[in-house]
Amino acid sequence: MDNWVLILGMLAITFAIRYSLFAFPNLSFPPLVRQGLHYVPTAVLTAIVVPGMVMPDGQHWALRLDNAYLLAGLAAIAIAALTRHLLATIGGGLLVFFLLRWALGQLPI
């Protein structure tokens, strides 16, 4: 029963937040809030990706040179900074990741 109350509560909060933008179409945010909202996607993606890079097993820090996740992530950051091209960043990061996994003997094949 507690799970259903929690799920229904999350549903109500999510619906209220999303519906409020449609219910009040003339709603405008102050410039400081708009400026802060500009950084939300970067902050959310960083919070999702970085733990996977530094703790690939989910339990222990792996700040070593044999961590293909960390090295490929750093390479993808460098590619993104240099090219500013999304497809080049994704392709280059994946290529570096799989080459590192192959070079380090970590591929499951």
Helices and strands as residue ranges (DSSP letters): H 2-23, H 31-37, H 40-54, H 68-83, H 86-103
